[in-house]
Amino acid sequence: MKFLLTLTLLTTPLLLCASPAEERVDKRISFLEKAQELFEARANFAANRLDSFFATERADDEFGRSRIRIRSQYLLRERAASDLNNQYRINLKLPHLEDKFKYEYYKDKEREKKHRPQQEEILSAQEREILKHNRLKENWLFNTDIGVGVAIPPRLTTRARVRRNFEAGRFIHRFVEQLTYVTDQSGLVEETFLDSDTIIAPDLLFRFVNYKRWKVLEKELFTNHGPTLLHRVTENDAFNYSATLQNVYEDGTMFLNNYRLAVNYRRNLYDQWIYLDVIPGIDFPKIWSFRRTPFLTFQLEVLFGGS
């Protein structure tokens, strides 16, 4: 009895001090959390900087640009006639439609201060500006554009896209679903993109490309997969190195259609609105029994609108 009384007297103060709703201890390592946030910011910055230079649709969409693009391509290929292709494209930002997809920037300023103070102290002014205008993390983005192809009669193209970014370890996965309607035999075209980015250096980005195109009316399925390196050499020069496999699905059979090795050199000719691309490469098409088929493309691009 004395033992029970003594035990009760000893344990009562401990029970009174204990909290029934004691919070779980945060076992996260703050240094690693900060390193992850900093890596994420720099990886996004590298991708944004390179995609903006190459004037990709992702850059236009995520930065909310409305822009007019005029692109002229001249293709030289072994065993084929030369080809000149002119494209005129208008990218439109539709904020009211974006609201329906619940796309928004970070509005919680306290959350921004909690997650970003350390990394923004280290980033340059240019990087901070990009982060300020590019907070796409958890929500969907909707965008549309229209284009005109020079032909008789003219070919009108309208597109609608939804996109979202996902993070997994060192990679940022960028998903896009796109529907296109063309006023020619192509009709309705469905496309899916999944690019996986990881940073190697501030001006060097590794990207693994996965792409699928389905021409609904023509019942043709095409896929393209492979690694690319995006390399910014100077403020006015950049390279895109790629090695891809192209597959085609026809008559119930999927087969390898082409291997491609290519280098895209892009030069800013004037004030970030006139660009020249020189794209040498080698195809190994199935139609030629996978024999090497070199090609060379010259492209002149003029951009009007959001920078």
Backbone bond lengths (Angstrom), bond angles and torsions (degrees), N, CA, C in turn:
res aa  C-N    CA-C-N  psi(-1)  N-CA   C-N-CA  omega(-1)  CA-C   N-CA-C  phi
1 M - - - 1.463 - - 1.523 110.99 -
2 K 1.325 114.86 -44.72 1.469 118.70 177.73 1.526 110.32 -60.29
3 F 1.357 116.72 -36.32 1.461 120.00 -179.62 1.523 110.84 -64.12
4 L 1.345 116.21 -43.17 1.470 120.19 179.90 1.511 111.21 -65.19
5 L 1.328 117.48 -39.51 1.461 120.76 179.26 1.512 111.46 -65.30
6 T 1.343 115.63 -42.11 1.472 119.68 178.83 1.525 110.97 -63.55
7 L 1.347 116.95 -42.59 1.455 121.49 179.88 1.524 111.29 -63.11
8 T 1.338 116.62 -39.08 1.467 120.83 178.65 1.511 111.25 -64.58
9 L 1.319 117.87 -42.78 1.464 122.16 -179.89 1.530 111.30 -64.31
10 L 1.333 117.18 -35.21 1.462 120.59 -178.02 1.524 112.23 -75.74
11 T 1.333 116.92 -36.32 1.464 119.94 -174.46 1.509 113.39 -87.47
12 T 1.327 118.77 -20.34 1.479 120.35 -177.66 1.518 112.61 -59.61
13 P 1.350 120.87 -47.80 1.484 119.73 178.66 1.521 112.55 -60.16
14 L 1.330 116.73 -35.79 1.455 118.95 179.83 1.517 111.13 -66.76
15 L 1.343 116.91 -40.32 1.454 120.71 178.95 1.515 111.53 -66.33
16 L 1.329 116.19 -37.40 1.466 119.92 179.35 1.513 111.77 -67.30
17 C 1.333 117.53 -32.46 1.472 121.22 -178.05 1.517 112.28 -81.19
18 A 1.325 117.62 -25.40 1.465 119.75 -176.95 1.515 110.43 -70.03
19 S 1.317 117.20 143.48 1.469 122.49 178.86 1.508 109.29 -99.58
20 P 1.369 118.06 125.83 1.458 119.55 -179.14 1.519 112.79 -66.20
21 A 1.333 117.94 -23.43 1.474 120.97 -178.24 1.518 110.21 -114.72
22 E 1.310 114.82 44.22 1.459 119.56 -177.82 1.520 110.73 -63.22
23 E 1.350 117.33 130.40 1.461 122.09 -177.10 1.521 110.93 -71.53
24 R 1.344 113.74 147.01 1.462 119.46 178.52 1.527 110.29 -69.70
25 V 1.293 115.82 137.46 1.460 121.05 -178.82 1.531 109.15 -69.34
26 D 1.340 116.29 131.93 1.472 121.27 177.82 1.520 108.92 -76.93
27 K 1.325 115.58 110.71 1.462 120.60 -176.14 1.521 112.39 -93.43
28 R 1.334 117.35 5.57 1.460 119.24 179.52 1.516 110.70 -69.70
29 I 1.301 115.85 144.23 1.461 121.61 179.37 1.523 107.66 -92.48
30 S 1.341 116.11 114.37 1.462 119.43 -171.29 1.525 111.85 -62.30
31 F 1.327 118.51 -35.06 1.471 120.65 179.98 1.530 110.33 -61.15
32 L 1.344 116.73 -44.30 1.457 120.23 -179.41 1.527 111.13 -67.95
33 E 1.349 116.12 -37.50 1.463 119.25 178.01 1.523 110.22 -62.50
34 K 1.320 117.33 -42.75 1.468 120.62 179.97 1.527 110.48 -66.61
35 A 1.342 116.39 -39.07 1.460 119.39 179.12 1.522 110.50 -63.01
36 Q 1.357 116.62 -40.17 1.459 120.06 179.07 1.526 111.05 -64.20
37 E 1.335 116.86 -43.35 1.462 120.29 179.32 1.519 110.99 -63.65
38 L 1.328 116.70 -41.18 1.461 120.23 -179.51 1.521 110.70 -66.68
39 F 1.338 116.37 -42.75 1.465 118.90 177.83 1.514 110.82 -60.92
40 E 1.337 116.10 -43.55 1.461 120.31 -179.29 1.518 110.75 -59.70
41 A 1.335 116.54 -43.15 1.469 120.06 -179.28 1.522 110.92 -64.35
42 R 1.332 116.61 -44.71 1.464 119.22 -177.87 1.532 110.95 -70.81
43 A 1.345 117.84 -36.10 1.458 119.58 177.57 1.513 110.43 -64.28
44 N 1.323 116.70 -43.75 1.460 120.23 177.32 1.520 110.71 -64.31
45 F 1.329 116.34 -39.73 1.465 119.56 -179.92 1.521 110.95 -63.00
46 A 1.354 116.62 -44.16 1.464 119.78 179.77 1.524 110.92 -62.04
47 A 1.343 116.93 -45.33 1.464 120.34 179.62 1.524 110.78 -64.25
48 N 1.328 117.00 -42.90 1.467 120.15 -179.04 1.522 111.38 -64.60
49 R 1.323 115.73 -41.47 1.470 120.07 -177.96 1.525 110.51 -64.84
50 L 1.338 116.60 -44.04 1.459 120.07 -178.53 1.525 111.52 -72.84
51 D 1.329 117.35 -42.60 1.460 119.53 179.40 1.525 111.54 -66.54
52 S 1.325 116.76 -32.82 1.462 119.17 176.10 1.522 110.50 -66.83
53 F 1.329 116.89 -39.67 1.459 119.64 179.29 1.531 110.83 -65.49
54 F 1.348 116.50 -41.08 1.456 119.92 179.19 1.532 112.55 -82.71
55 A 1.341 116.94 2.75 1.467 122.89 175.60 1.528 111.80 54.56
56 T 1.327 116.93 46.83 1.458 119.85 179.86 1.528 110.29 -76.66
57 E 1.320 114.85 161.58 1.460 119.82 178.23 1.522 110.87 -64.33
58 R 1.339 118.00 -33.75 1.459 120.19 179.18 1.520 110.74 -59.83
59 A 1.321 116.80 -42.98 1.459 120.27 -179.73 1.520 110.49 -63.45
60 D 1.329 117.13 -43.15 1.462 120.21 178.42 1.527 110.94 -61.81
61 D 1.333 116.43 -44.26 1.457 120.76 -176.36 1.520 112.19 -66.19
62 E 1.344 116.56 -52.09 1.458 119.68 -172.39 1.516 112.38 -72.02
63 F 1.336 117.79 -25.65 1.456 120.03 176.57 1.519 111.88 -91.11
64 G 1.330 116.81 1.36 1.457 120.48 176.47 1.515 113.38 66.41
65 R 1.334 116.82 43.10 1.455 120.42 -176.93 1.522 111.07 -92.08
66 S 1.320 116.25 139.24 1.456 122.28 164.32 1.519 105.33 -106.47
67 R 1.318 117.30 121.49 1.453 119.70 -167.85 1.526 110.80 -148.49
68 I 1.329 114.98 147.01 1.459 122.43 173.77 1.523 107.80 -105.76
69 R 1.344 115.51 132.19 1.453 120.90 -176.56 1.531 109.26 -126.01
70 I 1.311 116.84 126.20 1.463 122.12 175.57 1.526 107.10 -115.87
71 R 1.329 115.77 122.02 1.463 120.26 -173.51 1.528 109.41 -130.99
72 S 1.329 115.50 128.95 1.465 121.33 178.29 1.524 108.72 -122.22
73 Q 1.348 116.68 123.56 1.461 121.98 -177.38 1.525 110.37 -119.27
74 Y 1.329 115.24 136.34 1.457 121.20 175.51 1.522 107.47 -123.58
75 L 1.350 117.02 117.92 1.453 122.53 -173.46 1.524 110.97 -110.56
76 L 1.328 115.33 128.55 1.468 122.75 172.52 1.520 107.78 -113.42
77 R 1.336 116.43 128.95 1.459 120.68 -177.10 1.522 110.52 -141.81
78 E 1.330 115.08 139.42 1.461 119.49 176.12 1.528 109.77 -66.32
79 R 1.321 116.54 142.62 1.464 124.43 -179.71 1.530 112.79 64.55
80 A 1.326 117.75 22.95 1.471 120.13 178.62 1.518 108.80 -153.63
81 A 1.344 116.05 156.59 1.458 121.02 178.33 1.521 110.07 -74.92
82 S 1.329 116.34 151.70 1.464 120.67 176.87 1.527 109.72 -66.08
83 D 1.330 115.74 156.61 1.460 119.72 -174.37 1.522 109.42 -141.15
84 L 1.343 116.70 133.69 1.458 123.09 176.20 1.521 108.24 -113.37
85 N 1.331 115.73 127.03 1.461 120.75 -176.73 1.525 108.98 -130.64
86 N 1.323 116.65 125.60 1.469 122.24 177.76 1.521 109.87 -114.18
87 Q 1.330 115.82 134.41 1.461 120.95 -179.76 1.527 109.35 -130.28
88 Y 1.327 114.81 142.35 1.460 121.98 175.98 1.520 106.74 -127.44
89 R 1.317 116.06 122.13 1.458 119.97 -172.95 1.526 110.81 -132.70
90 I 1.343 115.64 137.33 1.460 121.85 177.66 1.518 108.04 -118.86
91 N 1.316 116.81 122.24 1.460 122.65 177.50 1.523 108.52 -100.80
92 L 1.336 116.52 125.69 1.465 121.12 -176.02 1.517 110.41 -114.63
93 K 1.313 116.63 135.51 1.457 121.97 172.97 1.521 107.79 -95.22
94 L 1.347 116.42 127.44 1.460 122.00 -178.11 1.526 109.52 -119.56
95 P 1.323 117.84 84.99 1.464 120.03 -173.76 1.520 114.05 -62.66
96 H 1.333 118.88 -35.64 1.459 120.10 -178.79 1.522 111.45 -68.33
97 L 1.336 116.75 -38.57 1.451 119.79 176.66 1.520 110.81 -70.32
98 E 1.324 117.13 -34.28 1.464 120.58 176.31 1.523 110.29 -61.34
99 D 1.340 116.86 -37.39 1.463 119.93 179.95 1.522 111.39 -60.78
100 K 1.316 116.74 -33.73 1.461 119.99 179.53 1.526 111.39 -66.97
101 F 1.310 116.79 -25.04 1.465 121.21 175.58 1.530 110.99 -93.21
102 K 1.318 116.02 8.97 1.467 122.33 176.23 1.521 111.74 57.40
103 Y 1.324 115.69 40.90 1.459 120.25 173.93 1.517 107.95 -86.22
104 E 1.306 117.28 129.11 1.450 120.91 178.72 1.512 109.63 -154.69
105 Y 1.336 114.79 157.03 1.449 119.66 174.29 1.527 108.67 -83.57
106 Y 1.298 117.44 169.89 1.453 120.32 176.13 1.530 108.42 -61.99
107 K 1.335 115.19 118.16 1.459 118.94 -179.91 1.529 111.79 -103.73
108 D 1.292 115.73 -17.27 1.453 119.95 -179.43 1.526 109.08 -82.44
109 K 1.321 117.15 97.81 1.463 120.80 -175.27 1.523 112.00 -64.93
110 E 1.345 116.68 -32.43 1.452 118.63 178.81 1.532 110.21 -66.46
111 R 1.341 116.17 -36.16 1.462 119.60 178.21 1.517 110.50 -67.80
112 E 1.316 116.72 -38.39 1.467 120.18 177.07 1.522 109.99 -61.55
113 K 1.331 116.36 -45.41 1.465 119.70 -178.11 1.519 110.82 -64.40
114 K 1.331 116.41 -33.35 1.461 120.50 -178.10 1.517 111.55 -71.33
115 H 1.349 116.99 -38.77 1.452 120.50 -171.36 1.525 113.78 -94.46
116 R 1.342 119.53 -19.62 1.452 119.40 -167.92 1.532 116.96 -123.07
117 P 1.327 121.64 -0.82 1.458 117.99 -173.27 1.513 113.98 -63.07
118 Q 1.359 116.63 -41.01 1.465 117.86 -176.70 1.526 111.24 -67.15
119 Q 1.343 117.26 -44.44 1.456 118.91 -176.08 1.515 110.83 -69.84
120 E 1.334 119.62 -36.32 1.453 120.56 -176.34 1.522 111.40 -73.34
121 E 1.339 117.46 -21.33 1.459 119.37 174.55 1.525 110.20 -69.16
122 I 1.345 116.56 -31.97 1.458 120.83 -176.40 1.522 110.92 -85.26
123 L 1.340 117.93 -33.23 1.453 120.78 -175.88 1.519 111.36 -69.81
124 S 1.327 114.70 154.28 1.462 120.36 177.48 1.519 110.34 -74.60
125 A 1.333 116.35 172.07 1.460 120.94 179.19 1.520 111.05 -61.21
126 Q 1.347 116.68 -39.05 1.459 120.27 179.74 1.520 110.80 -65.81
127 E 1.334 116.87 -41.42 1.457 120.54 178.88 1.519 111.14 -65.22
128 R 1.345 117.61 -40.94 1.462 120.70 178.83 1.521 111.16 -63.42
129 E 1.336 116.19 -36.26 1.463 119.50 178.81 1.525 110.77 -66.12
130 I 1.329 116.10 -39.90 1.463 119.51 177.92 1.527 110.27 -65.57
131 L 1.342 117.11 -42.96 1.459 119.74 177.94 1.523 111.42 -61.84
132 K 1.325 116.59 -37.76 1.452 121.38 -179.32 1.515 111.26 -61.27
133 H 1.335 116.39 -38.79 1.459 120.60 -175.68 1.521 112.83 -97.98
134 N 1.334 117.44 7.02 1.457 118.81 -178.09 1.519 110.07 -140.87
135 R 1.342 116.22 83.21 1.464 121.84 -178.38 1.520 111.54 -108.39
136 L 1.322 118.18 20.12 1.459 120.07 -177.40 1.520 109.24 -67.68
137 K 1.350 116.66 113.56 1.456 119.86 -179.39 1.526 111.88 -137.67
138 E 1.329 116.14 -48.22 1.444 119.18 -169.11 1.521 113.20 -117.54
139 N 1.314 119.11 -4.15 1.450 121.15 -172.98 1.522 111.52 -122.08
140 W 1.323 114.51 168.15 1.460 121.97 -178.52 1.511 110.48 -90.91
141 L 1.319 115.96 147.08 1.460 122.78 178.21 1.519 108.77 -119.24
142 F 1.322 116.12 131.00 1.465 121.63 178.29 1.518 108.83 -111.54
143 N 1.349 116.01 138.54 1.461 120.18 177.68 1.512 109.02 -150.50
144 T 1.326 116.20 158.51 1.456 120.98 179.04 1.512 109.57 -143.24
145 D 1.335 116.89 156.94 1.449 120.91 175.05 1.519 108.92 -150.39
146 I 1.309 115.02 163.44 1.457 121.09 175.41 1.518 107.95 -128.90
147 G 1.319 116.12 152.22 1.459 120.10 -179.38 1.516 110.29 -144.96
148 V 1.321 115.28 159.19 1.458 121.58 179.44 1.521 108.07 -128.80
149 G 1.333 116.81 128.39 1.451 122.03 175.13 1.519 110.06 -100.13
150 V 1.329 116.30 135.90 1.463 120.61 -179.27 1.520 108.62 -74.18
151 A 1.315 116.13 110.90 1.458 122.22 180.00 1.519 107.82 -161.97
152 I 1.320 116.17 172.47 1.462 121.58 175.81 1.529 107.54 -122.26
153 P 1.362 118.53 108.22 1.468 126.67 -2.44 1.536 111.00 -74.90
154 P 1.354 118.37 164.68 1.466 120.51 179.19 1.529 111.05 -58.26
155 R 1.336 115.53 147.03 1.457 121.67 -178.67 1.525 108.83 -105.98
156 L 1.332 116.20 118.43 1.458 121.80 -178.92 1.522 109.65 -98.70
157 T 1.327 115.19 135.02 1.458 121.14 179.92 1.530 109.19 -124.15
158 T 1.325 117.17 131.46 1.468 121.74 174.90 1.523 107.88 -125.20
159 R 1.338 115.70 137.24 1.462 120.51 -177.98 1.518 110.94 -131.80
160 A 1.323 115.06 149.22 1.465 122.04 172.17 1.519 107.23 -133.27
161 R 1.348 116.45 136.11 1.460 121.34 -175.72 1.520 110.81 -133.32
162 V 1.333 115.51 145.43 1.457 122.17 165.83 1.523 106.70 -124.40
163 R 1.325 116.48 142.33 1.463 120.29 -177.40 1.518 109.93 -144.00
164 R 1.329 113.33 155.80 1.462 120.51 175.98 1.517 109.08 -156.29
165 N 1.329 116.82 147.42 1.459 122.73 177.61 1.529 110.20 -104.59
166 F 1.324 115.67 141.67 1.462 122.42 176.87 1.528 108.20 -127.51
167 E 1.322 116.51 145.42 1.464 121.32 179.30 1.520 110.08 -111.27
168 A 1.331 116.34 138.17 1.458 121.82 177.14 1.523 108.10 -149.42
169 G 1.330 116.26 101.92 1.463 120.18 -178.72 1.516 111.31 62.23
170 R 1.315 116.51 -126.97 1.461 121.16 -178.28 1.526 112.82 -84.06
171 F 1.318 117.75 -2.55 1.461 120.94 -175.91 1.515 111.63 -106.89
172 I 1.317 114.54 145.31 1.458 122.28 168.89 1.521 106.76 -112.47
173 H 1.334 116.25 117.73 1.456 121.58 -178.34 1.530 108.70 -96.86
174 R 1.322 116.15 129.47 1.462 122.01 -175.26 1.528 108.44 -116.02
175 F 1.322 114.99 109.92 1.467 121.39 -176.09 1.522 109.74 -101.66
176 V 1.351 115.72 136.61 1.461 121.78 177.28 1.521 108.84 -138.13
177 E 1.320 115.71 133.65 1.464 121.54 170.99 1.529 107.06 -117.83
178 Q 1.327 116.60 127.85 1.462 120.86 -172.68 1.527 110.85 -133.99
179 L 1.349 115.78 135.97 1.454 123.11 174.41 1.521 108.44 -116.48
180 T 1.320 116.46 132.03 1.467 122.25 -177.34 1.520 109.34 -128.38
181 Y 1.330 115.28 138.46 1.463 119.74 172.38 1.520 108.38 -120.82
182 V 1.326 116.10 125.13 1.470 122.63 -178.42 1.525 108.12 -117.69
183 T 1.323 115.98 135.95 1.458 120.42 -178.29 1.528 110.95 -83.95
184 D 1.322 116.19 54.17 1.466 122.21 172.10 1.517 107.71 -145.42
185 Q 1.313 117.46 -160.71 1.458 119.87 -176.29 1.526 112.78 -66.11
186 S 1.338 117.74 -18.03 1.471 120.02 179.96 1.521 111.68 -65.10
187 G 1.341 116.75 -41.02 1.458 119.76 -179.29 1.511 112.22 63.72
188 L 1.329 117.27 -127.87 1.457 122.96 -177.59 1.525 110.76 -85.80
189 V 1.344 115.96 130.57 1.468 122.02 179.93 1.525 108.28 -127.88
190 E 1.331 116.47 129.10 1.474 122.39 177.11 1.519 108.44 -108.78
191 E 1.356 116.42 133.42 1.463 121.29 -177.81 1.527 110.02 -133.35
192 T 1.322 115.18 143.85 1.463 122.22 176.66 1.523 108.64 -128.90
193 F 1.326 116.06 131.64 1.462 122.41 178.56 1.529 108.66 -120.92
194 L 1.327 116.70 139.45 1.458 121.82 170.74 1.521 107.67 -141.53
195 D 1.333 116.11 100.74 1.470 122.10 178.74 1.520 108.67 -102.51
196 S 1.318 115.80 134.28 1.471 121.50 179.30 1.522 108.43 -115.41
197 D 1.344 116.51 117.63 1.456 122.80 -174.31 1.520 111.32 -110.05
198 T 1.330 115.33 142.34 1.458 120.99 167.91 1.521 108.21 -145.36
199 I 1.317 116.13 144.11 1.461 120.68 -174.46 1.524 110.15 -86.55
200 I 1.330 115.79 137.25 1.460 122.60 173.49 1.523 110.13 -105.41
201 A 1.319 115.95 -43.18 1.469 123.27 176.99 1.531 106.40 -150.78
202 P 1.336 117.84 166.63 1.467 119.03 -178.32 1.523 114.41 -54.30
203 D 1.340 117.79 -29.71 1.458 120.94 179.99 1.523 112.54 -116.27
204 L 1.334 116.79 20.43 1.465 120.87 -179.39 1.523 108.72 -138.58
205 L 1.328 115.42 119.02 1.457 121.16 -176.13 1.522 109.49 -124.10
206 F 1.341 115.99 133.18 1.458 120.82 172.71 1.518 108.64 -95.55
207 R 1.315 115.79 132.17 1.472 121.10 -179.29 1.526 108.65 -135.18
208 F 1.331 115.89 129.49 1.463 119.87 172.98 1.518 107.88 -103.95
209 V 1.320 114.86 122.17 1.462 121.12 -172.68 1.528 110.44 -99.53
210 N 1.333 115.50 132.61 1.463 122.38 169.92 1.525 107.35 -128.72
211 Y 1.325 115.99 125.97 1.466 120.08 -174.24 1.524 109.56 -142.19
212 K 1.341 115.03 139.78 1.461 120.93 177.69 1.522 109.61 -135.93
213 R 1.349 116.30 133.25 1.460 121.14 177.15 1.523 109.42 -127.29
214 W 1.328 115.87 128.95 1.461 121.72 -179.73 1.529 108.75 -121.80
215 K 1.323 116.67 112.80 1.458 121.97 173.75 1.528 107.16 -86.22
216 V 1.327 115.10 105.73 1.461 120.26 -168.94 1.522 111.70 -63.36
217 L 1.332 117.64 -50.17 1.461 120.67 -175.95 1.522 111.75 -70.26
218 E 1.329 117.06 -37.79 1.463 120.88 -178.92 1.522 112.48 -83.71
219 K 1.347 116.79 -6.96 1.465 122.58 178.71 1.523 111.20 54.23
220 E 1.345 115.04 47.36 1.463 120.65 -179.64 1.523 109.16 -120.70
221 L 1.314 116.77 129.93 1.460 122.97 179.19 1.522 109.16 -116.76
222 F 1.339 116.88 130.13 1.465 122.89 -178.58 1.521 108.39 -130.50
223 T 1.326 117.65 137.28 1.460 121.32 176.46 1.525 109.71 -129.86
224 N 1.333 115.44 152.94 1.462 122.20 -179.93 1.527 108.32 -140.85
225 H 1.323 117.07 127.32 1.461 121.54 -176.21 1.526 109.85 -139.13
226 G 1.328 116.21 143.91 1.454 118.35 173.87 1.507 113.56 156.76
227 P 1.330 116.40 167.75 1.465 121.78 -179.07 1.526 111.76 -85.10
228 T 1.324 115.20 150.60 1.457 121.85 172.88 1.529 108.52 -138.05
229 L 1.319 115.51 152.98 1.465 122.48 173.48 1.526 107.81 -120.92
230 L 1.326 117.03 125.37 1.454 122.32 176.59 1.523 107.83 -105.81
231 H 1.326 116.07 120.90 1.459 121.31 -171.64 1.518 110.17 -128.28
232 R 1.318 116.87 115.51 1.456 122.08 176.07 1.526 108.37 -92.54
233 V 1.336 116.62 114.49 1.464 121.18 -175.42 1.523 110.63 -87.83
234 T 1.323 116.96 -50.42 1.463 122.71 175.97 1.527 107.70 -133.97
235 E 1.321 116.51 -177.37 1.455 119.85 177.83 1.519 111.86 -64.78
236 N 1.334 116.76 -20.64 1.465 120.28 -175.97 1.526 114.17 -116.49
237 D 1.327 118.51 2.22 1.462 121.12 -176.14 1.525 110.46 -136.44
238 A 1.340 115.05 138.23 1.458 120.04 177.30 1.521 109.56 -150.85
239 F 1.350 114.97 155.84 1.461 122.00 178.60 1.524 109.23 -124.91
240 N 1.332 115.15 147.90 1.459 122.00 172.14 1.529 106.96 -128.26
241 Y 1.347 116.76 111.40 1.454 122.05 -179.78 1.530 108.06 -100.19
242 S 1.327 118.10 132.95 1.463 119.70 -176.24 1.519 111.51 -141.73
243 A 1.330 114.60 148.70 1.465 122.88 173.63 1.524 106.30 -139.00
244 T 1.321 116.97 112.19 1.456 119.81 -171.49 1.524 111.96 -131.20
245 L 1.344 114.35 157.75 1.459 123.88 173.61 1.519 107.94 -113.73
246 Q 1.318 116.92 134.44 1.465 121.44 -178.79 1.520 108.94 -118.70
247 N 1.325 115.61 128.88 1.467 122.26 -178.72 1.522 110.09 -119.00
248 V 1.321 116.04 152.41 1.458 122.35 179.03 1.527 108.69 -132.32
249 Y 1.338 115.01 139.56 1.466 121.04 175.66 1.518 108.02 -110.83
250 E 1.323 116.37 116.71 1.459 121.76 -179.99 1.525 109.56 -141.95
251 D 1.335 115.16 139.18 1.471 121.43 175.75 1.521 112.28 52.00
252 G 1.330 115.86 41.16 1.455 120.40 176.02 1.509 115.15 78.21
253 T 1.350 117.76 10.06 1.464 121.04 -178.64 1.526 110.64 -130.05
254 M 1.330 116.28 133.29 1.460 122.43 174.28 1.528 108.21 -100.03
255 F 1.342 116.54 127.76 1.463 118.97 -179.09 1.526 109.97 -141.79
256 L 1.335 115.17 155.62 1.453 121.97 177.09 1.525 108.97 -72.23
257 N 1.325 116.15 124.02 1.451 121.24 -174.22 1.527 113.47 -103.23
258 N 1.358 116.92 -28.98 1.469 118.32 -174.59 1.523 110.77 -166.96
259 Y 1.332 115.45 144.24 1.464 123.08 164.51 1.529 106.59 -103.48
260 R 1.324 116.95 143.23 1.475 118.98 179.14 1.524 110.72 -139.02
261 L 1.338 115.39 132.09 1.460 123.50 170.20 1.524 107.11 -118.75
262 A 1.328 117.22 129.08 1.463 118.96 -175.72 1.523 110.20 -150.45
263 V 1.333 114.49 154.47 1.464 122.73 173.70 1.523 107.66 -129.67
264 N 1.317 115.59 125.06 1.464 120.71 178.34 1.531 108.50 -106.75
265 Y 1.333 116.46 111.28 1.466 121.24 174.04 1.526 108.38 -97.88
266 R 1.329 116.66 125.06 1.468 121.36 -177.50 1.525 109.66 -121.77
267 R 1.330 115.51 131.91 1.463 122.26 -176.17 1.529 110.10 -124.17
268 N 1.314 115.40 128.46 1.455 120.91 173.65 1.527 108.20 -79.50
269 L 1.341 116.04 106.22 1.461 119.80 -176.33 1.518 112.71 -80.19
270 Y 1.343 116.19 -36.15 1.462 117.65 -176.87 1.525 111.41 -155.79
271 D 1.320 116.11 113.35 1.453 124.50 164.70 1.529 114.42 49.65
272 Q 1.330 117.52 37.52 1.460 124.30 175.09 1.531 113.36 59.15
273 W 1.329 116.71 30.15 1.466 117.42 172.43 1.520 113.53 -138.95
274 I 1.341 117.92 -5.62 1.460 121.30 170.52 1.526 107.45 -125.79
275 Y 1.337 116.54 122.08 1.457 121.99 -175.42 1.523 110.04 -128.13
276 L 1.331 114.84 146.09 1.460 121.80 174.41 1.526 108.76 -118.32
277 D 1.345 115.80 130.63 1.462 121.81 175.64 1.531 109.11 -115.14
278 V 1.329 115.67 135.31 1.462 121.97 171.59 1.528 106.18 -122.40
279 I 1.351 116.51 119.77 1.461 120.82 -171.74 1.525 110.15 -125.83
280 P 1.331 118.05 91.27 1.466 119.80 171.57 1.527 109.92 -84.92
281 G 1.325 115.43 150.42 1.458 118.03 179.67 1.518 111.32 -168.66
282 I 1.337 114.89 175.30 1.466 122.49 178.49 1.524 108.54 -132.89
283 D 1.312 116.66 126.78 1.453 122.55 171.85 1.521 109.71 -101.66
284 F 1.331 115.95 152.24 1.461 122.91 172.12 1.531 106.77 -126.92
285 P 1.342 117.68 75.98 1.468 120.43 -171.92 1.532 112.65 -79.60
286 K 1.324 114.17 148.19 1.464 120.14 178.51 1.531 110.93 -64.02
287 I 1.340 116.03 -34.41 1.457 120.00 -177.48 1.528 112.31 -61.26
288 W 1.347 116.87 -24.83 1.462 122.01 177.02 1.524 110.80 -108.66
289 S 1.328 116.41 29.54 1.481 122.10 178.07 1.524 111.83 57.27
290 F 1.337 115.40 34.87 1.469 124.11 177.64 1.519 113.00 61.32
291 R 1.333 116.77 25.67 1.461 119.78 172.57 1.521 109.75 -75.91
292 R 1.337 116.34 148.74 1.457 119.38 -177.71 1.528 110.62 -63.02
293 T 1.333 115.50 137.24 1.461 121.87 179.87 1.531 107.92 -134.35
294 P 1.324 118.62 93.34 1.466 120.13 -178.48 1.526 111.59 -68.78
295 F 1.323 114.99 152.40 1.462 120.91 176.05 1.522 109.17 -144.97
296 L 1.319 115.20 161.93 1.459 121.88 179.03 1.527 108.03 -144.72
297 T 1.322 116.09 125.62 1.462 121.69 -179.55 1.519 109.68 -118.41
298 F 1.332 116.02 132.78 1.461 122.78 171.31 1.528 107.58 -111.00
299 Q 1.312 115.69 133.09 1.461 119.18 -178.00 1.525 110.25 -135.08
300 L 1.313 115.89 133.40 1.457 122.15 173.97 1.519 107.20 -116.08
301 E 1.337 116.48 125.78 1.456 121.08 -176.68 1.523 109.98 -126.04
302 V 1.327 115.46 133.21 1.462 122.15 177.83 1.530 107.78 -120.88
303 L 1.331 116.10 127.25 1.454 121.65 -176.91 1.520 110.30 -115.30
304 F 1.320 115.49 133.20 1.468 122.02 174.76 1.525 107.43 -123.52
305 G 1.309 116.49 136.46 1.454 118.86 176.82 1.501 111.78 119.44
306 G 1.365 115.48 -158.92 1.452 122.15 -171.99 1.494 113.81 -52.43
307 S 1.327 116.98 133.45 1.472 122.60 -178.96 1.510 111.02 -92.23
